[in-house]
Amino acid sequence: MSQALQELLDLLDLEQIEENIFRGRSRASAVPRVFGGQVAAQALVAAGRTVPADRPAHSLHAYFLRIGDPGAPIVYTVDRIRDGRSFTTRRVVAVQHGKPIFHLSASFQAHEEGLDHQAPMPPSPDPETLPTSEERLRSYPHLSSDVVHRYLGARAAVDLRYVDDPPYGRFGEPRDPHSQVWFRTNGKVEGDDPLLHVVLATYVSDMTLLDSILLAHGRGGWAVGDVVGASLDHAMWFHRPFRADEWLLYDQQSPSAHGGRGLGQGRIYTQDGRLAVSVIQEGVVRVPRDED
């Protein structure tokens, strides 16, 4: 296991300070605020700590309310909404400086058999044939060394490989609003705790989902300063078991952007073609004022 992955696992191992209250800390991100995937993952950890282990998470729905302060702890309060025969529901509020910054509802389900079908996995190259994040980032001469350093530091725990150039790699002309990324943790995760793998996928899911919006408009994003953006809400459905330390294909697209907001949709597949997760997120995507 890499040191970066161990640091991420430590970050997700919240401190319990009361029966339904947990405290987390933050880590550096590519932008000077708490990374949205981190707070979503930590909130799901908090919810999962109050649920029996035989009820894995099957969905989450969340809103990002305020920008998080990476220099301050985050307190997560869990409301035990319902414990039913098959489903368990939790609500989590993340608070900093006395104000809520994030709200999550999560549902957990006891295993049961049922109907089974899925959308087929789209074609994609073998992830082992694709450039690593470091190889891609260092191949773009227009990116400053500071930007490259911050991206590599924020993603050091994840082996993330774009199938094509990311928005910040090739911009200026609109492209198809479709992006594919292969990812896995940068090292093996010990044990078979399904919640941990779901939490790790939640963490990664916020890294690239809005890329397809930028592609549609030929924008490069934060790395080149041609948009201002932030996540607004996030929803995930966990369909089938998976491991976050094995290759997962994140197939993403954007059906719409309007009114300063853009919508991203994603499907996460295991390497053998099983649809594991569906993701939807809306974000603020604004053109800088000096371009208006």
C-alpha positions as CSV (number, residue, x, y, z in Angstrom):
1,M,0.0,0.0,0.0
2,S,1.3,3.4,-0.9
3,Q,1.8,6.1,1.8
4,A,-0.7,8.3,0.0
5,L,-3.4,5.6,0.1
6,Q,-2.7,5.0,3.8
7,E,-3.1,8.7,4.4
8,L,-6.4,8.7,2.6
9,L,-7.6,5.7,4.6
10,D,-6.6,7.5,7.8
11,L,-8.5,10.6,6.6
12,L,-11.6,8.5,6.2
13,D,-11.3,6.9,9.6
14,L,-13.3,9.4,11.6
15,E,-13.0,10.1,15.3
16,Q,-16.2,9.3,17.2
17,I,-16.9,11.9,19.8
18,E,-20.5,11.0,20.8
19,E,-22.9,8.2,19.9
20,N,-24.0,9.9,16.6
21,I,-21.3,12.5,16.3
22,F,-18.0,12.1,14.4
23,R,-15.2,14.4,13.6
24,G,-13.0,14.5,10.5
25,R,-10.1,16.5,9.2
26,S,-9.2,17.6,5.7
27,R,-6.3,17.3,3.3
28,A,-4.9,19.5,0.6
29,S,-6.8,19.6,-2.7
30,A,-6.2,21.1,-6.2
31,V,-8.2,24.2,-5.1
32,P,-8.0,26.0,-1.8
33,R,-11.2,24.5,-0.2
34,V,-12.3,21.1,1.1
35,F,-12.6,18.7,-1.8
36,G,-16.2,17.7,-2.3
37,G,-15.5,14.0,-2.6
38,Q,-13.8,14.0,0.7
39,V,-16.7,15.5,2.7
40,A,-19.2,13.2,0.8
41,A,-17.0,10.1,1.6
42,Q,-16.6,11.1,5.3
43,A,-20.3,11.7,5.7
44,L,-21.0,8.3,4.3
45,V,-18.5,6.8,6.7
46,A,-20.3,8.5,9.6
47,A,-23.7,7.2,8.4
48,G,-22.3,3.7,7.9
49,R,-20.8,3.6,11.4
50,T,-24.4,3.6,12.7
51,V,-25.7,0.8,10.5
52,P,-25.3,-3.0,10.9
53,A,-22.5,-4.4,8.8
54,D,-24.8,-6.7,6.9
55,R,-26.7,-3.7,5.3
56,P,-24.4,-2.2,2.6
57,A,-25.1,1.3,1.2
58,H,-27.2,1.3,-1.9
59,S,-27.7,5.1,-2.5
60,L,-26.8,8.6,-1.3
61,H,-28.1,12.0,-2.1
62,A,-26.3,15.1,-1.0
63,Y,-26.0,18.9,-1.3
64,F,-22.9,21.0,-1.0
65,L,-24.1,24.1,1.0
66,R,-21.0,26.1,1.8
67,I,-17.3,26.1,0.9
68,G,-15.4,24.0,3.4
69,D,-12.4,25.3,5.3
70,P,-9.5,22.8,4.9
71,G,-7.8,24.2,8.0
72,A,-10.7,23.4,10.4
73,P,-12.2,20.0,11.6
74,I,-15.5,18.9,10.2
75,V,-18.2,17.6,12.6
76,Y,-20.7,15.1,11.3
77,T,-24.0,14.6,13.1
78,V,-26.0,11.5,12.2
79,D,-29.8,11.4,12.4
80,R,-31.1,7.8,12.6
81,I,-34.1,8.4,10.4
82,R,-35.4,4.8,10.0
83,D,-34.4,1.2,10.8
84,G,-36.8,-1.0,8.8
85,R,-36.9,-4.7,8.0
86,S,-35.0,-4.3,4.8
87,F,-33.8,-0.7,4.6
88,T,-32.0,1.6,6.9
89,T,-32.0,5.4,6.3
90,R,-29.6,8.0,7.8
91,R,-29.2,11.7,7.5
92,V,-25.9,13.4,8.0
93,V,-25.1,17.1,8.5
94,A,-21.5,18.3,8.2
95,V,-20.7,21.4,10.2
96,Q,-17.8,23.9,10.3
97,H,-17.6,27.1,12.3
98,G,-21.1,26.5,13.6
99,K,-22.7,26.4,10.1
100,P,-23.7,23.4,7.9
101,I,-21.5,23.0,4.9
102,F,-22.9,19.7,3.6
103,H,-26.1,17.5,3.9
104,L,-26.3,13.9,3.0
105,S,-29.1,11.3,3.0
106,A,-28.0,7.6,2.6
107,S,-29.9,4.4,2.4
108,F,-28.7,0.9,3.3
109,Q,-30.3,-2.4,2.4
110,A,-30.1,-6.0,3.6
111,H,-29.1,-8.4,0.9
112,E,-32.0,-10.0,-1.1
113,E,-32.4,-11.7,-4.5
114,G,-34.4,-10.0,-7.3
115,L,-34.6,-9.1,-11.0
116,D,-31.3,-8.4,-12.7
117,H,-30.3,-6.5,-15.8
118,Q,-27.9,-3.6,-16.7
119,A,-26.7,-1.3,-19.4
120,P,-23.8,-2.8,-21.3
121,M,-20.3,-1.5,-20.7
122,P,-19.1,0.8,-23.4
123,P,-15.9,0.1,-25.3
124,S,-12.7,1.4,-23.7
125,P,-9.0,0.6,-24.0
126,D,-7.1,-1.5,-21.5
127,P,-6.2,0.9,-18.6
128,E,-2.7,-0.5,-18.5
129,T,-2.0,0.9,-21.9
130,L,-3.0,4.5,-20.9
131,P,-0.7,7.2,-19.6
132,T,-0.6,7.7,-15.8
133,S,-1.8,11.0,-14.3
134,E,1.8,12.1,-13.9
135,E,2.7,11.3,-17.5
136,R,-0.3,13.2,-18.9
137,L,0.1,16.2,-16.6
138,R,3.8,16.6,-17.3
139,S,3.2,16.3,-21.1
140,Y,1.2,19.6,-21.2
141,P,3.7,22.5,-21.4
142,H,0.9,25.1,-20.9
143,L,0.3,23.9,-17.3
144,S,2.4,25.6,-14.6
145,S,4.6,23.5,-12.3
146,D,2.4,24.6,-9.4
147,V,-0.8,23.3,-11.1
148,V,0.9,20.0,-11.9
149,H,2.2,19.6,-8.4
150,R,-1.2,20.4,-6.8
151,Y,-3.0,17.9,-9.1
152,L,-0.6,15.1,-8.4
153,G,-0.6,15.8,-4.7
154,A,-4.5,15.8,-4.5
155,R,-4.7,12.5,-6.5
156,A,-1.7,10.7,-5.2
157,A,-3.8,8.0,-3.5
158,V,-5.6,7.1,-6.8
159,D,-4.2,5.7,-10.0
160,L,-6.4,7.7,-12.4
161,R,-6.0,7.4,-16.2
162,Y,-7.9,9.4,-18.8
163,V,-8.7,7.6,-22.0
164,D,-8.4,10.9,-24.0
165,D,-7.0,14.3,-23.1
166,P,-8.8,15.9,-20.1
167,P,-10.3,19.4,-20.5
168,Y,-7.2,21.1,-19.2
169,G,-5.0,19.1,-21.6
170,R,-6.6,20.2,-24.9
171,F,-9.0,23.1,-24.9
172,G,-10.2,26.0,-27.1
173,E,-12.6,24.0,-29.3
174,P,-15.7,22.1,-28.2
175,R,-15.5,18.4,-28.1
176,D,-18.0,15.6,-27.6
177,P,-19.4,16.0,-24.0
178,H,-18.2,12.5,-23.1
179,S,-15.2,11.4,-21.0
180,Q,-13.8,8.1,-19.8
181,V,-11.5,7.6,-16.9
182,W,-10.1,4.3,-15.4
183,F,-9.3,4.4,-11.7
184,R,-8.2,2.3,-8.8
185,T,-6.6,3.0,-5.5
186,N,-2.8,3.3,-5.6
187,G,-2.2,0.1,-3.7
188,K,-4.2,-2.8,-2.3
189,V,-6.8,-2.2,0.4
190,E,-6.7,-4.8,3.1
191,G,-9.9,-6.6,4.0
192,D,-13.3,-7.0,2.4
193,D,-15.4,-4.2,4.1
194,P,-17.9,-3.2,1.4
195,L,-18.5,0.2,3.0
196,L,-14.8,1.1,2.6
197,H,-14.8,0.4,-1.1
198,V,-18.1,2.3,-1.6
199,V,-16.6,5.2,0.4
200,L,-13.4,5.2,-1.7
201,A,-15.5,5.2,-5.0
202,T,-17.5,8.1,-3.5
203,Y,-14.3,10.0,-2.9
204,V,-13.1,9.5,-6.5
205,S,-16.5,10.1,-8.1
206,D,-16.2,13.9,-7.5
207,M,-12.8,14.3,-9.2
208,T,-13.8,14.2,-12.9
209,L,-17.6,14.1,-13.3
210,L,-18.0,17.7,-14.5
211,D,-15.3,17.3,-17.1
212,S,-17.8,16.5,-19.8
213,I,-19.5,19.9,-19.3
214,L,-16.2,21.6,-20.0
215,L,-15.5,19.5,-23.0
216,A,-18.8,20.5,-24.6
217,H,-17.6,24.2,-24.5
218,G,-13.9,23.8,-25.1
219,R,-13.1,24.9,-21.6
220,G,-10.0,23.8,-19.7
221,G,-11.3,24.4,-16.1
222,W,-9.6,25.5,-13.0
223,A,-6.2,24.5,-14.2
224,V,-6.2,27.1,-16.9
225,G,-8.6,29.6,-15.3
226,D,-11.3,29.8,-17.9
227,V,-14.2,28.8,-15.7
228,V,-15.3,29.1,-12.1
229,G,-17.1,26.1,-10.7
230,A,-18.1,24.1,-7.7
231,S,-20.3,21.0,-7.0
232,L,-23.9,21.7,-6.0
233,D,-25.4,18.3,-5.4
234,H,-24.3,14.7,-5.8
235,A,-26.2,11.4,-6.1
236,M,-25.0,7.8,-6.3
237,W,-26.6,4.4,-6.6
238,F,-24.5,1.3,-5.7
239,H,-25.8,-1.5,-7.8
240,R,-23.4,-4.4,-7.4
241,P,-20.4,-5.2,-5.2
242,F,-16.9,-4.0,-6.4
243,R,-13.5,-3.3,-5.1
244,A,-12.0,0.2,-5.3
245,D,-8.5,-1.3,-5.6
246,E,-9.3,-3.0,-8.8
247,W,-9.7,-1.2,-12.2
248,L,-13.0,0.6,-12.6
249,L,-14.2,2.4,-15.7
250,Y,-15.9,5.8,-15.1
251,D,-17.9,6.6,-18.2
252,Q,-19.2,10.2,-18.0
253,Q,-21.3,12.6,-20.1
254,S,-23.2,15.8,-19.8
255,P,-26.7,16.1,-21.2
256,S,-27.2,19.8,-20.3
257,A,-25.7,23.1,-19.2
258,H,-27.8,26.2,-18.6
259,G,-28.2,29.1,-16.2
260,G,-24.6,28.9,-14.8
261,R,-25.1,25.2,-14.0
262,G,-24.1,22.0,-15.7
263,L,-25.2,18.4,-15.2
264,G,-22.8,15.4,-15.3
265,Q,-23.9,11.8,-15.4
266,G,-21.6,8.8,-14.9
267,R,-21.6,5.0,-14.8
268,I,-18.9,3.0,-13.1
269,Y,-18.1,-0.5,-14.4
270,T,-15.9,-3.2,-13.1
271,Q,-13.2,-4.3,-15.6
272,D,-15.2,-7.5,-16.4
273,G,-18.2,-5.4,-17.4
274,R,-20.5,-5.3,-14.4
275,L,-22.3,-2.0,-13.8
276,A,-21.4,-1.2,-10.2
277,V,-22.4,2.5,-9.6
278,S,-24.5,5.2,-11.2
279,V,-23.6,8.9,-10.5
280,I,-25.3,12.2,-11.2
281,Q,-24.0,15.6,-10.2
282,E,-24.9,19.2,-10.9
283,G,-22.3,22.0,-10.5
284,V,-21.9,25.7,-10.9
285,V,-20.0,26.3,-14.1
286,R,-19.5,30.0,-14.8
287,V,-17.4,32.0,-17.3
288,P,-15.1,34.5,-15.5
289,R,-16.6,38.0,-15.4
290,D,-13.9,39.5,-17.6
291,E,-15.3,37.3,-20.5
292,D,-18.9,38.4,-20.0
